[in-house]
Amino acid sequence: METARVLVAADKFKGSLTAVQVAERVTAGLRRVVPGLEVETLPVADGGDGTVAAAVAAGFERRETRVTGPVGDPVTAAYALRGSTAVVEMAEASGLQHLPDGVFAPLTATTYGSGELLAAALDAGATTIVFGVGGSATTDGGAGMLAALGARFLDADGKPVGPGGGGLAALAEADLSGLDPRLKDVDLILASDVDNPLTGPKGAPEVYGRQKGASEEDIAVLDAALAHYASILGPEKAALPGAGAAGGIGYGALVALGARFRPGIEVMLDVLGFASALARATLVITGEGSLDEQTLHGKAPAGVAAAAREAGIEVVAVCGRLALEPEALERAGIRRAYALADLEPDPAVSMAQAGPLLERAAESIARDFLS
């Protein structure tokens, strides 16, 4: 009989466990039932928050730099570097976690720090940059990012417009001539699990504005401001998949930085060396905090399961809560899902005790699939 070799390739359980902790807990549970089991761990991410951590776990070097946060305060942001490849996560600079006291700034939050983070990667010699976008506090179309990289956005008086998406309503001229010349020689990959356009009913303000504190009135202001901004920079790229990612930073990267869009999980699986790890496995365990409809649209577990199915390797999943029917799991290539909610129905307790519960779930997987 073939020796069992398990690959644990799961995303974080948001609010309770990092992807690295998920892998550790699953490994501990499996080995409690099958001592000495061969387990390889490859924490994964789909471009959103946790992307740098996944790269570091896969052997990239963690680098830190001080940048401008979404409301102008300095924050410490990390990126990951291996050779000439950098993994930059916009949430590290411009994410919701950097809002002081959690107070939203839907009209004025800026991606300036994300531009500074990209510049730091250029300074470190990166010629390939995986730019993971998601978890942003911003809806500025990437204007702040571009300003940090040398662009100028001016009003009718020739003065710089105000920060954030709200300031773009006054935009009269966009001067991209001062953009960092090193960008021309960089392969910039826009990695996102979001394929929304910039504006309109499926655009960044309408779909994601409310989670960044925008009122209905703010959403209308932001949508009009971003449409105006796109009319000046180039409306044709505003409808592209990914243009609406992370408050429209995707559009800024596509229209001015020559970025190319790829689904975040596909990019990250390439960068992390998933294919070679998969070739060594007889069973794959993936997962994330909530397995639901969103999971099926480009989230990490769906990407892992699709790749494993192509290789003919069985996949099971772990999650905090399961909101998918068995048929949907089967279609995604997941044989079975083990939810912590089945072990502890109280969500608050389940999140607080996620580690021990996950070990118990992994014990069940070992009994069902490995012993």
Backbone torsions as a table, in degrees:
resi	resn	phi	psi	omega
1	MET	NA	139.0	-178.5
2	GLU	-64.6	137.8	177.5
3	THR	-65.8	131.6	179.5
4	ALA	-72.5	132.8	174.7
5	ARG	-133.9	118.5	-174.4
6	VAL	-102.4	134.8	172.2
7	LEU	-108.2	119.4	176.0
8	VAL	-98.4	108.3	-177.6
9	ALA	-128.0	78.0	-176.4
10	ALA	-117.4	156.6	174.5
11	ASP	-88.6	176.7	178.4
12	LYS	-65.6	160.6	165.9
13	PHE	-102.2	97.1	-169.0
14	LYS	-54.5	129.6	177.7
15	GLY	89.3	-8.4	-180.0
16	SER	-135.7	-45.0	-177.4
17	LEU	-137.6	137.9	171.5
18	THR	-73.4	167.1	178.4
19	ALA	-62.0	-35.6	178.3
20	VAL	-65.1	-43.0	179.1
21	GLN	-65.9	-37.8	176.6
22	VAL	-58.1	-46.7	-178.9
23	ALA	-62.4	-41.0	-179.7
24	GLU	-64.0	-45.0	-178.2
25	ARG	-67.5	-41.1	178.8
26	VAL	-63.4	-43.6	179.4
27	THR	-59.3	-45.2	-179.2
28	ALA	-60.8	-44.2	-179.9
29	GLY	-65.0	-42.7	179.4
30	LEU	-60.9	-45.2	-174.8
31	ARG	-74.3	-16.9	175.2
32	ARG	-67.6	-32.3	179.8
33	VAL	-92.4	-36.9	-179.3
34	VAL	-123.6	83.2	-178.9
35	PRO	-58.2	139.8	178.0
36	GLY	78.9	4.5	179.6
37	LEU	-56.7	137.7	175.9
38	GLU	-77.7	116.9	-179.9
39	VAL	-128.5	129.3	173.1
40	GLU	-113.1	134.6	-179.2
41	THR	-112.7	136.4	177.4
42	LEU	-140.9	84.0	177.6
43	PRO	-55.2	137.8	-176.3
44	VAL	-122.8	163.7	176.6
45	ALA	-151.1	162.4	-174.7
46	ASP	-112.5	18.9	-179.5
47	GLY	108.5	-22.2	179.1
48	GLY	-82.2	-161.4	-177.6
49	ASP	-61.4	138.4	-174.1
50	GLY	103.1	-6.0	-177.2
51	THR	-67.3	-44.1	178.4
52	VAL	-64.4	-42.3	179.7
53	ALA	-60.0	-40.4	178.7
54	ALA	-64.5	-40.5	179.0
55	ALA	-65.1	-41.5	179.4
56	VAL	-64.2	-40.8	178.1
57	ALA	-62.8	-26.2	-179.8
58	ALA	-90.4	5.4	174.1
59	GLY	111.9	-1.0	174.4
60	PHE	-72.1	155.9	176.7
61	GLU	-88.7	133.8	177.2
62	ARG	-82.8	128.6	177.0
63	ARG	-122.1	139.8	179.3
64	GLU	-118.5	148.8	177.0
65	THR	-150.3	155.8	177.0
66	ARG	-90.8	130.3	-179.5
67	VAL	-136.5	174.8	178.3
68	THR	-82.6	125.0	178.5
69	GLY	-75.5	177.7	-173.8
70	PRO	-62.7	-25.6	178.3
71	VAL	-110.8	16.3	172.9
72	GLY	100.7	-12.8	177.8
73	ASP	-77.4	147.4	176.4
74	PRO	-69.2	140.8	176.6
75	VAL	-134.9	157.7	174.6
76	THR	-93.2	126.6	-178.2
77	ALA	-126.0	145.7	-179.2
78	ALA	-113.3	149.2	166.8
79	TYR	-133.6	172.2	-176.9
80	ALA	-120.9	142.6	-175.7
81	LEU	-136.1	134.2	170.6
82	ARG	-142.6	114.1	-175.1
83	GLY	62.0	-126.4	-179.8
84	SER	-102.4	14.8	178.5
85	THR	-106.8	126.6	176.7
86	ALA	-114.8	144.8	171.0
87	VAL	-112.9	115.5	-177.6
88	VAL	-114.5	129.0	-177.2
89	GLU	-113.3	113.4	-174.2
90	MET	-61.5	-29.3	-180.0
91	ALA	-63.6	-24.8	176.9
92	GLU	-60.8	-32.5	-178.7
93	ALA	-102.0	-39.0	-168.3
94	SER	-126.0	25.4	-175.1
95	GLY	-85.8	164.3	-179.9
96	LEU	-56.9	-29.7	-177.4
97	GLN	-66.8	-15.0	-179.2
98	HIS	-94.0	5.5	176.2
99	LEU	-76.7	122.3	-178.4
100	PRO	-60.6	129.3	-179.7
101	ASP	56.3	19.4	178.7
102	GLY	68.2	18.0	-179.5
103	VAL	-84.4	120.2	-176.6
104	PHE	-71.2	156.0	175.5
105	ALA	-139.4	67.1	-169.0
106	PRO	-60.5	-33.7	-175.8
107	LEU	-89.6	-21.8	-171.6
108	THR	-118.3	-9.1	-179.1
109	ALA	-61.9	136.5	-172.2
110	THR	-118.8	151.5	175.3
111	THR	-96.2	17.7	-177.9
112	TYR	-52.2	-44.0	-178.6
113	GLY	-63.0	-30.1	176.8
114	SER	-65.6	-37.5	174.9
115	GLY	-64.3	-41.0	177.7
116	GLU	-64.4	-34.8	178.5
117	LEU	-68.3	-40.8	174.8
118	LEU	-62.1	-40.6	178.8
119	ALA	-62.7	-37.5	178.0
120	ALA	-63.1	-39.6	177.6
121	ALA	-65.6	-38.5	175.8
122	LEU	-63.5	-42.8	179.1
123	ASP	-60.5	-31.1	-178.9
124	ALA	-81.3	-1.3	175.8
125	GLY	95.3	12.5	-178.6
126	ALA	-67.8	133.4	173.2
127	THR	-114.9	-12.8	168.9
128	THR	-122.0	124.2	179.4
129	ILE	-123.8	119.0	171.0
130	VAL	-89.2	113.7	-174.3
131	PHE	-104.8	96.5	-178.8
132	GLY	-81.9	123.1	-175.3
133	VAL	-122.6	131.9	-178.7
134	GLY	162.3	161.0	178.4
135	GLY	70.8	25.0	-173.4
136	SER	-82.1	153.1	173.1
137	ALA	-93.3	2.8	-163.5
138	THR	-115.5	155.7	170.0
139	THR	-143.2	61.3	-175.1
140	ASP	-115.0	14.1	177.1
141	GLY	64.7	13.6	-177.7
142	GLY	80.6	8.2	-178.1
143	ALA	-61.9	-41.0	178.4
144	GLY	-61.8	-44.9	177.1
145	MET	-56.1	-47.1	-178.0
146	LEU	-67.1	-35.9	177.7
147	ALA	-62.9	-40.4	179.0
148	ALA	-65.3	-25.3	-179.7
149	LEU	-94.6	6.5	172.3
150	GLY	115.3	-3.2	177.9
151	ALA	-76.9	159.2	176.8
152	ARG	-127.2	132.3	179.4
153	PHE	-120.1	112.2	-168.8
154	LEU	-117.5	148.9	175.8
155	ASP	-89.3	-173.3	-175.5
156	ALA	-63.5	-22.2	178.1
157	ASP	-91.4	4.0	-179.7
158	GLY	80.3	13.1	179.1
159	LYS	-99.3	151.7	177.8
160	PRO	-60.2	137.5	177.4
161	VAL	-70.1	162.8	179.7
162	GLY	-68.5	165.2	-178.0
163	PRO	-71.9	157.2	174.5
164	GLY	83.6	174.8	-179.3
165	GLY	-63.8	-33.0	-179.9
166	GLY	-60.1	-38.0	-178.6
167	GLY	-65.6	-21.8	-176.0
168	LEU	-71.2	-15.3	177.6
169	ALA	-61.4	-27.8	-177.7
170	ALA	-93.0	5.0	-175.4
171	LEU	-65.9	128.8	176.7
172	ALA	-115.6	-30.7	-176.8
173	GLU	-145.2	135.5	174.3
174	ALA	-116.3	118.3	-178.9
175	ASP	-110.7	107.3	-177.9
176	LEU	-98.6	6.3	-173.5
177	SER	-67.5	-22.5	-178.2
178	GLY	-92.0	7.8	-179.5
179	LEU	-58.7	142.7	-179.2
180	ASP	-49.1	118.4	-175.2
181	PRO	-63.9	-20.8	179.8
182	ARG	-64.2	-22.5	-178.7
183	LEU	-62.3	-26.9	-178.9
184	LYS	-64.4	-26.0	-175.5
185	ASP	-102.6	12.8	-176.4
186	VAL	-108.8	139.3	170.5
187	ASP	-90.2	104.3	-176.9
188	LEU	-102.4	116.3	-177.4
189	ILE	-106.3	117.7	178.2
190	LEU	-82.4	108.0	-174.5
191	ALA	-106.2	115.4	-175.8
192	SER	-150.6	152.6	173.5
193	ASP	-96.6	11.4	-175.5
194	VAL	-117.6	128.7	179.9
195	ASP	-115.3	24.1	-178.7
196	ASN	-68.3	150.9	170.8
197	PRO	-75.2	179.2	-176.4
198	LEU	-71.6	-46.5	-172.9
199	THR	-132.0	177.3	178.2
200	GLY	93.7	-172.1	-174.6
201	PRO	-61.1	-24.2	177.2
202	LYS	-109.3	12.3	-175.3
203	GLY	-80.9	175.6	-174.2
204	ALA	-58.3	-48.9	-177.6
205	PRO	-64.4	-44.9	-175.5
206	GLU	-67.3	-42.5	-173.7
207	VAL	-83.8	-36.4	-172.0
208	TYR	-118.2	-6.2	-175.2
209	GLY	-61.8	-39.0	-174.9
210	ARG	-64.0	-36.1	-179.6
211	GLN	-71.7	-8.5	176.1
212	LYS	-106.7	15.0	174.3
213	GLY	90.1	8.5	-177.3
214	ALA	-78.1	133.8	172.5
215	SER	-79.3	173.1	177.7
216	GLU	-60.3	-37.7	178.8
217	GLU	-66.6	-42.6	178.0
218	ASP	-60.2	-40.8	-178.5
219	ILE	-61.5	-42.6	177.8
220	ALA	-63.4	-41.8	178.6
221	VAL	-62.3	-46.8	-177.9
222	LEU	-66.2	-40.7	-179.2
223	ASP	-63.3	-43.5	179.1
224	ALA	-66.3	-40.5	-178.9
225	ALA	-65.3	-41.9	179.6
226	LEU	-69.1	-35.9	176.9
227	ALA	-64.1	-40.3	177.6
228	HIS	-64.1	-45.7	178.0
229	TYR	-57.2	-46.0	-179.5
230	ALA	-67.0	-31.5	179.1
231	SER	-65.4	-25.6	180.0
232	ILE	-89.5	-40.1	-177.8
233	LEU	-83.1	-28.7	-178.0
234	GLY	140.1	101.0	-173.8
235	PRO	-69.3	-21.6	-174.1
236	GLU	-63.6	-31.1	-178.0
237	LYS	-84.0	-10.0	-176.5
238	ALA	-68.6	-22.9	-178.2
239	ALA	-93.5	-4.1	-177.0
240	LEU	-68.2	148.8	174.2
241	PRO	-57.3	133.5	179.0
242	GLY	93.1	-12.8	-180.0
243	ALA	-61.7	-33.3	-179.0
244	GLY	-87.3	3.2	-177.8
245	ALA	-64.8	139.1	174.1
246	ALA	50.9	54.4	176.0
247	GLY	66.5	27.4	176.6
248	GLY	88.6	4.9	176.8
249	ILE	-62.1	-27.7	176.3
250	GLY	-58.8	-42.6	178.6
251	TYR	-61.0	-46.8	-180.0
252	GLY	-57.5	-41.3	-179.6
253	ALA	-69.7	-39.1	-179.0
254	LEU	-71.1	-42.2	-171.9
255	VAL	-81.7	-30.6	-172.1
256	ALA	-118.9	-19.6	-175.1
257	LEU	-111.4	4.0	178.7
258	GLY	66.7	25.7	-178.5
259	ALA	-69.7	155.7	171.2
260	ARG	-120.0	137.1	-175.3
261	PHE	-87.6	133.2	170.3
262	ARG	-139.8	145.4	176.2
263	PRO	-54.3	131.6	-171.9
264	GLY	-55.5	-42.4	-176.2
265	ILE	-67.7	-36.3	177.9
266	GLU	-61.1	-47.3	-179.9
267	VAL	-60.3	-47.7	-175.2
268	MET	-67.1	-36.2	177.3
269	LEU	-62.8	-39.0	175.3
270	ASP	-62.0	-51.4	-175.1
271	VAL	-63.0	-37.3	-174.8
272	LEU	-82.5	-7.5	-179.6
273	GLY	78.0	35.8	-175.9
274	PHE	-64.1	-38.1	-174.4
275	ALA	-59.8	-43.5	-178.5
276	SER	-70.8	-36.3	176.7
277	ALA	-65.3	-39.9	179.8
278	LEU	-62.1	-38.0	-178.3
279	ALA	-63.2	-21.9	-179.3
280	ARG	-92.0	-5.9	-169.9
281	ALA	-98.7	151.3	170.7
282	THR	-110.4	-15.6	176.5
283	LEU	-148.0	137.8	177.7
284	VAL	-114.4	133.9	173.4
285	ILE	-114.9	120.3	178.1
286	THR	-120.0	-174.4	176.6
287	GLY	154.9	175.5	175.0
288	GLU	-164.8	177.3	-174.7
289	GLY	-58.0	-44.2	-179.2
290	SER	-131.0	119.1	173.7
291	LEU	-93.2	106.6	-175.4
292	ASP	-144.6	-168.0	-178.1
293	GLU	-55.6	-38.4	-179.8
294	GLN	-60.9	-33.9	-179.5
295	THR	-55.3	-37.9	-174.9
296	LEU	-72.1	-14.0	-176.7
297	HIS	-106.0	62.9	170.6
298	GLY	88.4	8.8	176.5
299	LYS	-77.4	165.8	-172.0
300	ALA	-54.8	-49.1	-176.9
301	PRO	-59.9	-35.7	179.6
302	ALA	-66.2	-40.0	178.9
303	GLY	-66.2	-42.6	177.9
304	VAL	-62.3	-46.6	-177.3
305	ALA	-64.5	-39.3	-179.9
306	ALA	-63.6	-43.1	-179.8
307	ALA	-66.9	-39.9	-179.3
308	ALA	-68.2	-39.7	179.2
309	ARG	-61.6	-41.3	178.6
310	GLU	-59.8	-33.0	-179.4
311	ALA	-88.3	-1.1	178.6
312	GLY	74.2	28.8	-178.0
313	ILE	-112.5	133.7	-175.6
314	GLU	-68.9	143.2	-178.6
315	VAL	-126.5	133.4	167.8
316	VAL	-122.9	162.4	-175.4
317	ALA	-129.3	152.4	170.3
318	VAL	-118.6	149.5	-179.2
319	CYS	-159.5	163.8	173.8
320	GLY	-75.2	-50.9	176.9
321	ARG	-133.6	147.0	-177.3
322	LEU	-115.4	120.9	179.7
323	ALA	-124.9	29.2	177.9
324	LEU	-121.8	140.7	176.0
325	GLU	-73.2	155.9	179.1
326	PRO	-53.2	-35.8	-179.2
327	GLU	-64.1	-40.4	179.8
328	ALA	-66.4	-40.0	176.8
329	LEU	-61.4	-44.6	-179.1
330	GLU	-60.1	-43.6	179.3
331	ARG	-62.3	-32.9	-179.9
332	ALA	-79.0	-8.1	-179.8
333	GLY	92.4	15.3	179.9
334	ILE	-104.6	118.4	-175.4
335	ARG	-67.0	-43.8	-177.1
336	ARG	-158.4	149.0	178.6
337	ALA	-119.9	139.8	179.8
338	TYR	-113.8	112.3	-174.8
339	ALA	-102.2	136.9	176.8
340	LEU	-64.1	-28.7	179.9
341	ALA	-62.0	-24.8	177.0
342	ASP	-73.0	-25.1	179.2
343	LEU	-91.2	-31.3	-179.2
344	GLU	-144.1	101.4	-173.5
345	PRO	-70.0	-21.9	-179.7
346	ASP	-77.3	114.3	-174.7
347	PRO	-58.0	-39.4	-178.5
348	ALA	-65.2	-43.1	178.7
349	VAL	-67.2	-41.5	-180.0
350	SER	-59.5	-43.1	179.2
351	MET	-68.2	-40.4	-178.9
352	ALA	-67.4	-33.3	-176.8
353	GLN	-106.7	23.8	-172.8
354	ALA	-56.3	-38.8	-177.5
355	GLY	-61.6	-59.2	178.7
356	PRO	-59.9	-38.6	179.2
357	LEU	-63.5	-39.5	-179.8
358	LEU	-65.7	-36.1	175.8
359	GLU	-61.9	-41.3	178.2
360	ARG	-64.0	-41.2	178.1
361	ALA	-61.9	-40.4	-179.9
362	ALA	-66.7	-34.2	175.0
363	GLU	-60.1	-42.7	179.0
364	SER	-62.2	-41.9	178.2
365	ILE	-60.0	-43.8	-178.9
366	ALA	-62.5	-41.5	179.7
367	ARG	-67.5	-38.7	-175.3
368	ASP	-78.4	-31.1	-170.3
369	PHE	-121.9	-13.7	-170.9
370	LEU	-124.5	-14.3	-175.8
371	SER	-111.8	NA	NA
